[in-house]
Amino acid sequence: AEEKDRGELLDMISADYVDSRGNDFERIGNLLRAYFFRQNSIALLTSIDDIQIMGETAALVKITVGMAGTRDTRIGLNADAYNFEFELEKVDDEWLLIGSRWGKLGGELR
């Protein structure tokens, strides 16, 4: 994400991705495109909070991410922190994102 490589990120997301916000693979791709377009640079500080492996093909990963970006605005910097919960499925020896929930740090995940 810091490299703003949308294609590499999309390679980690299942074509069957869906989430409770109504996003699918295409919509997530468009969200990444818009975010990368608005930011001149991106910095992430991540902390893995929990990993649960279920069987051999499913996992739930909880992370906290501090995100900062620079852009061409009066202040020029925006920053925030979020909690993410990623649902992963192992397909052909690769873990792919099949769903997620997120919310601002301390807020509800949706």
N, C-alpha and C positions, 0 to 999 in steps of 0.2 A: 504494500500500500504506500509506503514512503517513497517508492520509486514511481508511483502513479502508473503502474503496469496493470491496467485493467484486464488485459487478456490473460495474464498469469493468474490473477485472482479468479477470473471466470472459469479457468481450468480446474479450480478446486471446488467448484459449485456444481452440483448435480443439475442436469437439465430438468429434473422433476422437482426442483426446489419449490417449496411453498412455505409461507409463514402466516401467523395470525393477523398480520396487518394487511393481508391480501396481496402480498408481493409474490411474484414468481421469478423464474430465472431471468426473463427479459427485463422485468421491472428492476430487479437488483442490479443488473448490468447498466440500466439507465441511471439509477441512483449513483452508482460509482462514477459513471461518466460525468454527471453534473457536479459531484463533489470534487473530482479531480480537476475539472475545468475551472471551478471557482477558486481553487487554492493554488498559489504559486509554489509553495512547498508544504510538506506534511511531515510531522514528527509524531511518533507513537511511543508510548511507554506502556508496556503490557505486563500483567501479572496473571499467571494461571492460578485460579482459585481452587479448581477441582476438576478431575477427570474420572469419569465412570465408564468402564468398558462393560458392555452387556453382550454376553456371548462372544462370538468371533466377528460379528459384522455390524455392531452398533455401538455408538459412544455418545456421551453427553459431556461437553466441555464448558466450564464456566470460567470466564476471564473478566478482568477489569482492565480498561484501556483509557489512558490519558491521551487525548489527541490535541495537537496544536497545529495550526495552519497559518501561513502568511498569505495575504492577498492585497490587491490594490484598493484599499479603502482608507478612510481617514486615520483609523487606528492601525490598520494593517495586520493585526494579529487577532485570531480567535482561538479559544481553547475551551475544552470541556472534558469531562470524564464520564464514561459509560460502563455499565455492566452488560455483558453479553452471555447468552446461553446458546451454544451451538449444538445441533443434532447432526451427527455424522453417520454415514453408512459406508462400510468397506465394500468396494466394488473392484474386482480384478486387482487386488492388492493395493488399492489406493483408497484413502479416506476422502469422501466427498461430503460437502455440506448439503444437507437435505432440508434443513429448517433452522430457524433461529428466533430468538426473542431478545429484545434489548430495551434499556431505559437509562436515563441519567443516573449517575451514581447516587445511591440512596433512594431512588424512586422505584416504581413498579416496573417490572419487565412486561412488555407487550409484544 
